[in-house]
Amino acid sequence: MVGVMWLWSHHGGFRFDLVRRLERFISFRNKSQFEREAHRLAQRAAEAVIEQRTKYSSVEDAANAIFNAVAHSTDIGTLYDAAVAAGVCGDVDRTMEFFARIAVEPQRTAREQALAADAAVLAKDAADPAVFRLAIEHRVLESRRELRLPAVSDLHLATELLAEPDDSCAG
């Protein structure tokens, strides 16, 4: 499986926000067969990671994918991601719409409760795109630190996250 994790909604550990299974389960028959299969699967996973990085090479690409996923969703995680993506793109009205939808959805799990609480905090900053983006930047940096990922200065998306919002996140 290969997936994407939006680091702005980190609430403990690694998890996938978008995920796809590349291939079906491979059974162990013998060491030689399994080594060949493991090598082939690792190669396929590496290729898929590169595909994902290309597919989501900008904040706008990620936002548009999230906006497509949220069209008919009531999932709090998807709504939260859509609100944050809209906010990062400077779309205050859309951000507030998604936060409002979160507020009326039942929160069944601890993660949903945490996201709903975080959404209420972020909604207070949503009217000012610069303040909102700064809040998201801090969440991303903190997630990277907690997950022991490379410093954000090493990544090409950092400059986009810190850039001024524009209207290319039309979704």
RODRENLUM-398633 format. One line per 5 residues: number of its first residue (from 1); their letters; for each residue x, z, y of N, C-alpha, C. Coordinates in nm, 4 decimals. Each point is the difference from the previous one (the first is absolute). Layout:
N
NUM	A	X/Z/Y/X/Z/Y/X/Z/Y; ...
//
This chain:
171
1	MVGVM	0.0837/0.0000/-0.1168/-0.0837/0.0000/0.1168/0.0888/0.0000/0.1239; -0.0474/-0.0698/0.1021/0.0698/-0.0057/0.1276/-0.1023/0.0298/0.1076; 0.0391/0.0805/0.0976/-0.0955/0.0367/0.1024/0.0632/0.0189/0.1353; -0.0880/0.0221/0.0958/0.0372/0.0237/0.1386/-0.0535/0.1371/0.0389; 0.0812/0.0744/0.0743/-0.0424/0.1309/0.0489/0.0117/0.0001/0.1510
6	WLWSH	-0.1120/0.0272/0.0683/0.0028/0.0133/0.1456/0.0469/0.1414/0.0302; 0.1133/0.0129/0.0607/0.0612/0.1312/0.0190/-0.0680/0.0853/0.1061; -0.0953/-0.0541/0.0709/-0.0701/0.0798/0.1015/-0.1009/0.0959/-0.0616; -0.0339/-0.0184/-0.1258/-0.0989/0.0889/-0.0627/0.0587/0.0784/-0.1163; 0.1254/0.0286/0.0093/0.0690/0.0745/-0.1054/-0.0542/0.1419/-0.0078
11	HGGFR	-0.0439/0.0360/-0.1179/-0.0433/0.1377/-0.0237/0.0557/0.0448/-0.1345; 0.1307/0.0033/-0.0094/0.0657/0.0489/-0.1200/0.0243/-0.1067/-0.1046; 0.1241/-0.0255/-0.0295/0.0384/-0.0892/-0.1082/-0.0251/-0.1478/0.0254; 0.0503/-0.0792/-0.0917/-0.0196/-0.1442/0.0060/-0.1362/-0.0358/-0.0579; -0.0645/-0.0969/0.0583/-0.1235/-0.0554/-0.0528/-0.0145/-0.1400/0.0582
16	FDLVR	-0.0845/-0.0792/-0.0592/-0.0199/-0.1368/0.0471/-0.1298/-0.0105/0.0779; 0.0067/-0.0665/0.1157/-0.1208/-0.0322/0.0758/-0.0542/-0.1356/-0.0444; 0.0892/-0.0899/-0.0325/-0.0348/-0.1291/-0.0603/0.0854/-0.0127/-0.1252; -0.0613/-0.0320/-0.1106/0.0753/-0.0054/-0.1251/-0.0495/-0.1148/-0.0863; 0.0916/-0.0568/-0.0764/-0.0409/-0.0999/-0.0986/0.0880/0.0115/-0.1240
21	RLERF	-0.0645/-0.0189/-0.1111/0.0704/0.0006/-0.1279/0.0558/-0.1395/-0.0207; 0.1279/-0.0080/-0.0292/0.0640/-0.1295/-0.0181/-0.0251/-0.0579/-0.1387; 0.0060/0.0873/-0.0988/-0.0148/-0.0455/-0.1384/-0.0634/0.1110/-0.0826; -0.0432/-0.0377/-0.1171/-0.0606/0.0975/-0.0891/0.1077/0.0887/-0.0630; -0.0442/0.1071/-0.0629/0.0876/0.0964/-0.0661/0.0842/-0.0695/-0.1070
26	ISFRN	0.1270/0.0378/-0.0084/0.0912/-0.0539/-0.1019/0.0324/0.1109/-0.0992; -0.0276/-0.0241/-0.1254/0.0272/0.0984/-0.1053/0.1462/-0.0047/-0.0422; 0.0498/0.1146/-0.0428/0.1343/0.0082/-0.0559/-0.0068/-0.0386/-0.1470; 0.0756/-0.1035/-0.0347/0.0102/-0.0384/-0.1417/0.1390/0.0321/-0.0549; 0.0992/-0.0323/0.0818/0.1374/0.0340/-0.0351/0.0831/-0.0008/0.1289
31	KSQFE	0.1185/0.0545/-0.0084/0.0836/0.0167/0.1186/0.0317/-0.1335/0.0669; 0.0364/-0.0986/-0.0756/0.0359/-0.1307/0.0558/-0.1187/-0.0636/0.0726; -0.1149/-0.0009/-0.0661/-0.1208/-0.0581/0.0605/-0.0356/0.0732/0.1279; 0.0060/0.1338/-0.0049/-0.0413/0.0788/0.1156/0.0978/-0.0168/0.1162; 0.1304/-0.0079/-0.0280/0.0985/-0.0215/0.1062/-0.0249/-0.1323/0.0706
36	REAHR	-0.0293/-0.1068/-0.0786/-0.0303/-0.1310/0.0608/-0.1239/0.0082/0.0884; -0.1045/0.0651/-0.0523/-0.1247/0.0123/0.0750/0.0188/0.0854/0.1255; 0.0736/0.1094/-0.0115/0.0237/0.0872/0.1150/0.0771/-0.0753/0.1083; 0.0988/-0.0757/-0.0399/0.0782/-0.0789/0.0955/-0.0903/-0.1034/0.0674; -0.0800/-0.0690/-0.0770/-0.0899/-0.1024/0.0541/-0.1011/0.0628/0.0960
41	LAQRA	-0.0566/0.1152/-0.0387/-0.0962/0.0678/0.0865/0.0645/0.0499/0.1293; 0.1217/0.0518/-0.0110/0.0710/0.0457/0.1202/0.0264/-0.1172/0.0941; 0.0379/-0.1127/-0.0555/0.0231/-0.1190/0.0818/-0.1296/-0.0447/0.0672; -0.1085/-0.0018/-0.0743/-0.1310/-0.0392/0.0539/-0.0442/0.0972/0.1092; 0.0230/0.1295/-0.0199/-0.0357/0.0993/0.1007/0.0826/-0.0200/0.1278
46	AEAVI	0.1283/-0.0276/-0.0141/0.0848/-0.0248/0.1170/-0.0508/-0.1208/0.0785; -0.0386/-0.1054/-0.0702/-0.0553/-0.1186/0.0660/-0.1306/0.0344/0.0715; -0.0838/0.0814/-0.0629/-0.1285/0.0376/0.0596/0.0199/0.0865/0.1244; 0.1016/0.0852/-0.0009/0.0298/0.0815/0.1179/0.0381/-0.0912/0.1165; 0.0811/-0.0994/-0.0267/0.0379/-0.0953/0.1051/-0.1234/-0.0744/0.0509
51	EQRTK	-0.0889/-0.0385/-0.0900/-0.1253/-0.0658/0.0409/-0.0812/0.0911/0.0915; -0.0115/0.1282/-0.0363/-0.0761/0.0945/0.0811/0.0648/0.0177/0.1374; 0.1308/0.0102/0.0037/0.0687/0.0163/0.1285/-0.0221/-0.1219/0.0891; -0.0054/-0.1167/-0.0604/-0.0281/-0.1218/0.0765/-0.1447/-0.0015/0.0468; -0.0903/0.0359/-0.0892/-0.1432/-0.0012/0.0315/-0.0340/0.0969/0.1119
56	YSSVE	0.0668/0.1148/0.0045/-0.0257/0.1019/0.1008/0.1224/0.0191/0.0887; 0.0527/-0.1080/0.0520/0.1236/0.0069/0.0769/-0.0213/0.0413/0.1448; -0.1238/0.0175/0.0411/-0.0267/0.0470/0.1361/-0.1166/0.0982/-0.0030; -0.0120/0.0759/0.1060/-0.1119/0.0927/0.0118/-0.1307/-0.0792/-0.0021; 0.0000/-0.1161/0.0633/-0.1201/-0.0831/0.0034/-0.0414/-0.0450/-0.1392
61	DAANA	0.0976/-0.0388/-0.0826/-0.0310/-0.0403/-0.1382/-0.0636/0.1157/-0.0764; 0.0578/0.1178/0.0136/-0.0551/0.1178/-0.0676/-0.1397/0.0307/0.0527; -0.0165/-0.0031/0.1312/-0.1304/0.0297/0.0593/-0.1063/-0.0972/-0.0501; 0.0310/-0.1269/-0.0023/-0.0990/-0.0979/-0.0447/-0.0372/0.0194/-0.1463; 0.0965/0.0358/-0.0838/-0.0306/0.0285/-0.1409/-0.0918/0.1219/-0.0111
66	IFNAV	0.0275/0.1012/0.0805/-0.0834/0.1207/-0.0014/-0.1402/-0.0323/0.0509; -0.0095/-0.0777/0.1078/-0.1313/-0.0357/0.0548/-0.0825/-0.0781/-0.1022; 0.0651/-0.0849/-0.0775/-0.0718/-0.0729/-0.1061/-0.0499/0.0957/-0.1078; 0.0803/0.0990/-0.0333/-0.0370/0.0952/-0.1054/-0.1126/0.0937/0.0427; -0.0110/0.0275/0.1295/-0.0951/0.1006/0.0465/-0.1381/-0.0571/0.0295
71	AHSTD	-0.0161/-0.1295/-0.0053/-0.1252/-0.0636/0.0419/-0.1245/0.0676/-0.0574; 0.0011/0.0306/-0.1277/-0.1173/0.0607/-0.0635/0.0340/0.1330/-0.0677; 0.1069/0.0621/0.0437/0.0475/0.1211/-0.0661/-0.0534/0.1257/0.0670; -0.0231/0.1001/-0.0805/-0.0299/0.1334/0.0515/0.1097/0.0979/-0.0414; 0.1071/-0.0520/-0.0585/0.1120/0.0826/-0.0420/0.0704/0.0576/0.1228
76	IGTLY	0.0121/0.1308/0.0061/0.0582/0.0656/0.1165/0.1440/-0.0437/0.0220; 0.0768/-0.0166/-0.1066/0.1383/-0.0447/0.0155/0.0086/-0.1373/0.0629; -0.0849/-0.0923/-0.0434/-0.0002/-0.1356/0.0556/-0.0474/0.0024/0.1454; -0.1031/0.0786/0.0288/-0.0486/0.0124/0.1380/0.1077/0.0594/0.0912; 0.0705/0.1006/-0.0509/0.1078/0.0628/0.0769/0.1091/-0.1027/0.0305
81	DAAVA	0.0411/-0.0750/-0.1027/0.1035/-0.1008/0.0201/-0.0445/-0.1053/0.1010; -0.1273/-0.0397/-0.0059/-0.0522/-0.0990/0.0942/-0.0004/0.0569/0.1421; -0.0374/0.1270/0.0148/0.0001/0.0625/0.1326/0.1412/0.0037/0.0572; 0.0951/0.0399/-0.0815/0.1384/0.0079/0.0465/0.0533/-0.1396/0.0321; -0.0257/-0.0967/-0.0878/0.0468/-0.1364/0.0252/-0.0583/-0.0539/0.1306
86	AGVCG	-0.1281/0.0235/0.0229/-0.0633/-0.0453/0.1247/0.0643/0.0705/0.1193; 0.0248/0.1292/-0.0132/0.0625/0.0744/0.1084/0.1404/-0.0481/0.0309; 0.0769/-0.0288/-0.1030/0.1352/-0.0508/0.0198/-0.0045/-0.1358/0.0703; -0.1055/-0.0758/-0.0267/-0.0168/-0.1312/0.0645/-0.0625/0.0124/0.1389; -0.0347/0.1204/0.0422/-0.0551/0.0206/0.1325/-0.1493/-0.0214/0.0122
91	DVDRT	-0.0711/-0.0112/-0.1120/-0.1449/-0.0228/0.0009/-0.0728/0.1344/-0.0057; -0.0211/0.0600/0.1176/-0.0580/0.1337/0.0091/-0.1415/0.0035/-0.0572; -0.0833/-0.0987/0.0340/-0.1387/-0.0001/-0.0474/-0.0068/-0.0028/-0.1523; 0.0798/-0.0857/-0.0599/-0.0008/-0.0103/-0.1466/0.0531/0.1285/-0.0635; 0.1027/0.0562/0.0597/0.0558/0.1264/-0.0491/-0.1078/0.1076/-0.0034
96	MEFFA	-0.0710/0.0135/0.1107/-0.1040/0.1028/0.0092/-0.1150/-0.0291/-0.0966; -0.0321/-0.1265/-0.0210/-0.1048/-0.0366/-0.0975/0.0372/0.0478/-0.1400; 0.1243/-0.0241/-0.0398/0.0429/0.0421/-0.1332/0.0072/0.1526/-0.0105; 0.0489/0.0671/0.1037/0.0021/0.1463/-0.0027/-0.1420/0.0560/-0.0092; -0.0947/-0.0607/0.0696/-0.1396/0.0446/-0.0063/-0.0567/-0.0183/-0.1398
101	RIAVE	0.0350/-0.1086/-0.0663/-0.0465/-0.0222/-0.1373/0.0559/0.1066/-0.0939; 0.1251/0.0400/0.0217/0.0604/0.1049/-0.0831/-0.0784/0.1298/0.0159; -0.0386/0.0309/0.1217/-0.0666/0.1269/0.0292/-0.1324/0.0162/-0.0745; -0.0654/-0.1107/-0.0361/-0.1301/0.0109/-0.0674/0.0097/-0.0184/-0.1519; 0.1170/-0.0324/-0.0509/0.0167/-0.0181/-0.1443/0.0225/0.1348/-0.0683
106	PQRTA	-0.0581/0.0190/-0.1185/0.0268/0.1239/-0.0742/0.1469/0.0063/-0.0433; 0.0579/0.1170/0.0126/0.1404/0.0202/-0.0366/0.0052/0.0722/-0.1339; 0.0277/-0.0757/-0.1052/-0.0087/0.0521/-0.1365/0.1302/0.0606/-0.0515; 0.1111/-0.0445/0.0537/0.1287/0.0461/-0.0516/0.0791/0.0681/0.1105; 0.1048/0.0708/-0.0396/0.0874/0.0649/0.0981/0.0659/-0.1045/0.0897
111	REQAL	0.0381/-0.1143/-0.0566/0.0608/-0.1066/0.0811/-0.0988/-0.0522/0.1026; -0.1247/-0.0224/-0.0405/-0.1015/-0.0480/0.0949/-0.0227/0.1022/0.1108; -0.0004/0.1277/-0.0355/-0.0168/0.1048/0.1008/0.1167/-0.0001/0.0981; 0.1222/-0.0161/-0.0524/0.1186/-0.0035/0.0860/-0.0028/-0.1223/0.0922; -0.0391/-0.1147/-0.0543/-0.0072/-0.1208/0.0822/-0.1073/0.0133/0.1077
116	AADAA	-0.1147/0.0553/-0.0346/-0.1073/0.0185/0.0977/0.0444/0.0954/0.1109; 0.0680/0.1065/-0.0358/0.0506/0.0940/0.1006/0.1038/-0.0673/0.0892; 0.0887/-0.0771/-0.0608/0.1019/-0.0720/0.0762/-0.0652/-0.1050/0.0902; -0.1046/-0.0652/-0.0489/-0.0719/-0.1001/0.0801/-0.0588/0.0654/0.1247; -0.0547/0.1196/-0.0146/-0.0569/0.0704/0.1152/0.1075/0.0315/0.1035
121	VLAKD	0.1190/0.0359/-0.0458/0.1110/0.0263/0.0923/0.0434/-0.1294/0.0685; 0.0186/-0.1056/-0.0781/0.0445/-0.1268/0.0570/-0.1031/-0.0614/0.0945; -0.1265/0.0218/-0.0270/-0.1052/-0.0565/0.0851/0.0140/0.0492/0.1440; 0.0531/0.1187/0.0184/0.0195/0.0547/0.1346/0.1037/-0.0796/0.0786; 0.0934/-0.0658/-0.0700/0.1047/-0.0786/0.0655/-0.0320/-0.1492/0.0054
126	AADPA	-0.1071/-0.0413/-0.0639/-0.0272/-0.1431/-0.0167/-0.0255/-0.0736/0.1313; -0.0489/0.0680/0.1028/-0.0312/-0.0662/0.1268/0.1258/-0.0463/0.0738; 0.1141/0.0560/-0.0347/0.1266/-0.0384/0.0639/0.0900/-0.0625/-0.1064; 0.0066/-0.1355/-0.0052/0.0779/-0.0666/-0.1058/0.1448/0.0463/-0.0095; 0.0644/0.0288/0.1113/0.1402/0.0432/-0.0052/0.0122/0.1370/-0.0664
131	VFRLA	-0.0882/0.0915/0.0337/0.0014/0.1332/-0.0610/-0.0341/-0.0110/-0.1482; -0.0987/-0.0830/-0.0319/-0.0399/-0.0186/-0.1397/0.1169/-0.0548/-0.0819; 0.0646/-0.1039/0.0519/0.1137/-0.0597/-0.0728/0.1121/0.1017/-0.0191; 0.0232/0.0837/0.0986/0.1027/0.1034/-0.0127/-0.0368/0.0985/-0.1109; -0.1271/0.0380/-0.0067/-0.0453/0.0907/-0.1069/0.0208/-0.0639/-0.1371
136	IEHRV	-0.0286/-0.1287/-0.0110/0.0184/-0.0702/-0.1276/0.1489/-0.0128/-0.0320; 0.0790/-0.0301/0.1008/0.1449/-0.0076/-0.0214/0.0513/0.1315/-0.0582; -0.0438/0.1123/0.0546/0.0436/0.1308/-0.0510/-0.0434/0.0196/-0.1448; -0.1208/-0.0431/-0.0353/-0.0479/0.0121/-0.1387/0.0864/-0.0841/-0.0941; 0.0337/-0.1206/0.0437/0.0828/-0.0880/-0.0835/0.1391/0.0596/-0.0179
141	LESRR	0.0591/0.0455/0.1086/0.1336/0.0593/-0.0089/0.0004/0.1231/-0.0900; -0.1027/0.0841/0.0131/-0.0101/0.1203/-0.0835/-0.0193/-0.0371/-0.1473; -0.0823/-0.0990/-0.0260/-0.0203/-0.0454/-0.1382/0.1300/-0.0507/-0.0596; 0.0723/-0.0796/0.0772/0.1275/-0.0533/-0.0496/0.0958/0.1141/-0.0320; 0.0047/0.1001/0.0873/0.0890/0.1137/-0.0231/-0.0405/0.0757/-0.1258
146	ELRLP	-0.1288/0.0315/-0.0132/-0.0480/0.0753/-0.1159/0.0204/-0.0763/-0.1302; -0.0141/-0.1308/0.0038/0.0144/-0.0815/-0.1208/0.1444/-0.0430/-0.0246; 0.0892/0.0415/0.0901/0.1428/-0.0315/-0.0106/0.0253/-0.1510/-0.0010; -0.0697/-0.0689/0.0892/0.0178/-0.1436/0.0170/0.1043/-0.0253/0.1077; 0.0564/-0.1208/0.0049/0.1007/-0.0296/0.1037/-0.0564/0.0234/0.1408
151	AVSDL	0.0907/0.0285/0.0917/-0.0402/0.0213/0.1390/-0.0734/-0.1226/0.0524; -0.0988/0.0228/0.0848/-0.0826/-0.1091/0.0501/0.0806/-0.1019/0.0789; 0.1106/0.0383/0.0597/0.0819/-0.0939/0.0752/0.0571/-0.1090/-0.0899; -0.0007/0.0228/-0.1309/0.0508/-0.0977/-0.0950/-0.1036/-0.1050/-0.0386; -0.1228/0.0141/0.0484/-0.1083/-0.0872/-0.0445/-0.0454/-0.0938/0.1093
156	HLATE	-0.0393/-0.1209/-0.0384/-0.0453/-0.0989/0.0970/-0.1365/0.0334/0.0583; -0.0840/0.0754/-0.0683/-0.1324/0.0332/0.0520/0.0061/0.1050/0.1097; 0.1077/0.0727/0.0091/0.0087/0.1047/0.1018/-0.0150/-0.0582/0.1394; 0.0625/-0.1108/0.0274/-0.0095/-0.0584/0.1331/-0.1422/-0.0440/0.0290; -0.0721/-0.0449/-0.1004/-0.1386/-0.0400/0.0212/-0.0889/0.1200/0.0238
161	LLAEP	0.0225/0.1079/-0.0709/-0.0822/0.1188/0.0183/0.0193/0.0572/0.1396; 0.1195/-0.0114/0.0523/0.0298/0.0559/0.1308/-0.0280/-0.0981/0.1137; -0.0245/-0.1257/-0.0314/-0.0260/-0.1001/0.1035/-0.1363/0.0221/0.0639; -0.0194/-0.0610/0.1126/-0.1295/0.0085/0.0668/-0.1055/-0.0690/-0.0851; -0.1203/0.0559/-0.0075/-0.1070/-0.0645/-0.0760/-0.0419/-0.1297/0.0670
166	DDSCA	-0.0468/-0.0935/-0.0795/-0.0548/-0.1241/0.0536/-0.1281/-0.0300/-0.0729; -0.0568/-0.1149/0.0279/-0.1287/-0.0307/-0.0617/0.0142/-0.0922/-0.1202; 0.1151/0.0029/-0.0681/0.0179/-0.0846/-0.1185/-0.0522/0.0675/-0.1270; -0.0533/0.1187/0.0105/-0.0579/0.0700/-0.1147/-0.1499/-0.0255/-0.0033; -0.0396/-0.1217/0.0141/-0.1420/-0.0321/0.0155/-0.0814/0.0344/-0.1227
171	G	0.0559/-0.0217/-0.1193/-0.0681/0.0353/-0.1252/-0.1326/-0.0574/-0.0104
//
